[in-house]
Amino acid sequence: MSGACELSPYELLGGAAVLRRLVDRFYDIMATDPRAAGIHAMHAPDSALIRDKFFDFLSGWLGGPQLFIEKYGHPRLRARHMPFAIGEAERDQWLLCMYQAMSEITMSDALREHLEEAFFKTADFMRNKD
């Protein structure tokens, strides 16, 4: 690995503007695709705040500015998701929305594969029911 010469997934994706498009498309899909009705129901009717928080989280998670940590502290992802019953169905609904949103963003195959694997591992880690 060449260290400082390597670009982060955040940079490879295209930075803040592309990340914002990804996040907004993710929530738009969740709100309109009947296959995601289960996870959509877990969210507040007004998604503005969660869109901003998810953008802030993904910014740091992808190697960009640590916006979420600066505003809210450590993400504590699993703890923040514990109030919601998340099983394989909910994980898969979330992934359906994210993978669809990703399919609409131009990126290299290598980045797409890396993000799909990382999103799967993270979404699977959020499961708290059978």
C-alpha positions in Angstrom: 0.0 0.0 0.0 1.3 3.4 -0.9 -0.4 5.2 2.1 -0.8 8.9 1.4 -1.2 8.4 -2.3 -4.3 6.3 -2.0 -7.7 8.0 -2.3 -10.4 7.2 0.3 -13.7 5.7 -0.8 -15.1 9.2 0.0 -12.8 10.8 -2.6 -13.2 7.9 -5.1 -17.0 8.3 -4.9 -16.7 12.0 -5.7 -16.9 13.8 -2.3 -19.7 15.6 -0.7 -21.8 16.4 -3.7 -22.0 12.7 -4.9 -22.5 11.5 -1.3 -25.4 13.8 -0.9 -27.0 12.5 -4.1 -26.5 8.9 -2.8 -28.1 9.6 0.5 -31.0 11.5 -0.9 -31.6 8.8 -3.5 -31.4 6.1 -0.8 -34.2 7.8 1.2 -36.2 8.5 -1.9 -36.2 4.8 -2.8 -37.0 3.8 0.8 -40.0 6.1 0.7 -41.4 5.0 -2.6 -40.4 1.3 -3.1 -43.1 -1.0 -1.6 -40.4 -3.6 -1.0 -38.9 -1.2 1.6 -42.1 -0.4 3.5 -41.0 -2.2 6.6 -37.9 -0.1 7.1 -39.6 3.1 5.9 -42.1 2.7 8.6 -39.3 2.8 11.2 -38.4 6.3 10.1 -40.1 9.7 10.9 -42.4 11.0 8.2 -40.0 14.0 7.8 -36.7 12.5 6.7 -34.7 15.8 6.6 -32.8 15.2 9.9 -32.0 11.5 9.3 -30.8 12.4 5.8 -28.4 14.9 7.3 -27.2 12.5 10.0 -26.7 9.7 7.5 -24.8 12.0 5.2 -22.6 13.1 8.2 -22.0 9.5 9.2 -21.2 8.2 5.8 -18.8 11.1 5.2 -16.6 9.9 8.0 -17.3 6.2 7.4 -16.0 6.6 3.9 -12.9 8.4 4.9 -14.0 12.0 4.4 -14.7 14.7 7.0 -15.8 13.3 10.4 -18.9 15.4 10.5 -21.0 13.0 12.6 -18.4 12.6 15.3 -17.9 16.4 15.4 -21.6 17.0 15.9 -22.8 14.0 17.8 -19.8 12.1 19.1 -19.1 8.4 18.5 -21.7 6.9 16.2 -22.5 3.9 18.4 -24.3 2.4 15.5 -25.5 -0.8 17.1 -26.7 1.0 20.2 -28.6 3.7 18.2 -30.4 0.9 16.2 -31.3 -1.3 19.2 -34.8 0.3 19.7 -35.7 -1.0 16.2 -36.4 -4.7 15.5 -33.9 -5.5 12.7 -33.8 -8.9 11.3 -32.7 -10.3 7.9 -35.8 -8.9 6.2 -35.1 -5.3 7.5 -31.4 -5.7 6.6 -32.3 -6.8 3.1 -34.7 -4.0 2.6 -32.1 -1.5 3.7 -29.6 -3.1 1.3 -32.1 -3.1 -1.5 -32.4 0.7 -1.2 -28.7 1.3 -0.8 -27.7 -1.0 -3.7 -30.3 0.7 -6.0 -29.1 4.1 -5.0 -25.5 3.0 -5.7 -26.5 1.7 -9.1 -27.5 5.2 -10.1 -24.1 6.7 -9.2 -21.1 6.3 -11.5 -18.3 4.6 -9.8 -15.6 2.0 -10.6 -16.5 -1.7 -10.3 -13.8 -2.0 -7.6 -15.4 0.8 -5.5 -18.9 -0.6 -6.0 -17.8 -4.1 -4.8 -15.9 -2.6 -1.8 -19.0 -0.6 -0.8 -21.4 -3.4 -1.3 -19.4 -5.6 0.9 -18.9 -2.9 3.6 -22.6 -2.0 3.6 -23.6 -5.6 3.9 -21.3 -6.2 6.8 -22.5 -3.1 8.6 -26.2 -3.7 7.9 -25.8 -7.4 9.0 -24.2 -6.2 12.2 -27.3 -4.1 13.0 -29.5 -7.2 13.2 -30.9 -7.7 16.7 -33.7 -10.3 16.0 -34.0 -13.6 14.2 
